[in-house]
Amino acid sequence: MAQRALRQTLLRPVFWLYERNLERTVRAGSMPKHVGIIMDGNRRFAKTLKLGVGAGHAQGASKAKEVLDWCLQMGIMNVTMWGFSTDNRGRSDSEVAHIHRLVAQQARELADDPRLTKHRVRVRVIGDVSDFSEDARQALRHVEDVTKDHTGMNLQLALGYGGREEIVAAMQRLLLHAEQEGKTLSEVASTLNLDDVAQHLWSAGVPDPDFIIRTSGEERLSGFMLWQSVYAEFYFCDAFWPDFRRLDFLRALRAFQARERRFGR
C-alpha cells in the first residue's frame, strides 16, 4: 500500500498535465446526453487492500460524489448511478444493512448539498426500495422532495434496481392503468406499442442513456437499463469503482466521442 501511494505521488505531475490536455480535447467535442454508470468493484477493492467490505462500500459512496462533480463540470444533463441491484439482496444481512445505512447517510448529505441548488439537480430513485430500512426510505423520499422542482441535471439513483424487474413493473402499471380506464386485455394487446411501455418505466421522462460506463473490468450489463440501452455505447474500465479517476472518466468520454453512432442504420 505504501509503494502504491509513493508511485502515485511521483507520477502525479505527469498525470496532471495529461489530464489537463485530455480535458481540453474532450470539452471541444459533444457530450453524451445521458450517462449511465454501473458502479462495480467495491468489494474487490476492499479485498485488494485487505479492508473490510464495509470500507469498500464507504469508499464507493465517496467516489459517487466525486463523479457527480465531474458530470456537472462537463455539462452532462442526465446521469444514472446504479448503486444496489435486486441481486445484491442475496448478500449477507450485515452487508445489506450496512449498505442501507450508507444510502440513508448519502441521501441526507445529498439533500443538504449546495451543488444541488446551484445546478438545479433533480434527484429521482428508480427501483424498488420497499425492503430498504425505514431510515433509508425516509432519506430518499426527502432528497426527492426537496429537488422535485429542479430543472437542471436529472440524477437517477438506481437502488433495488434490476432491468427485468423494471420491465415487469412497467407492464403491471400499464395493465392496471388500462383496467382503470375500462379496457379489456384484447384492447390493450391490439394497441400496445413501444411508447406505452416506455411511459411506464421507472425512468419515464428521462432520455434513454446514450453512454454506459462500467468499472471493475467486467464486460456485461447485468440487467442495467435493459429497455433503455438498446442504442447506448458501452465503455468498460478495469479500475474498481473506488479507484475510478477523473482521468478514467475523461478517457471514457473521449472514447464515446470517437464512435460513429448509426442507430441500426
Secondary structure by P-SEA (a helix, b strand, c coil): caaaaaaaaaaaaaaaaaaaaaaaaaaabbbbcbbbbccccaaaaaaaacccaaaaaaaaaaaaaaaaaaaaaacccbbbbbccccccccccaaaaaaaaaaaaaaaaaaaacccccccbbbbbbccccccccaaaaaaaaaaaaaacccccbbbbbbccccaaaaaaaaaaaaaaaaaaacccaaaaaacccaaaaaaaccccccccccbbbbcccccccccccccccccbbbbbbccccccccaaaaaaaaaaaaaccccccc
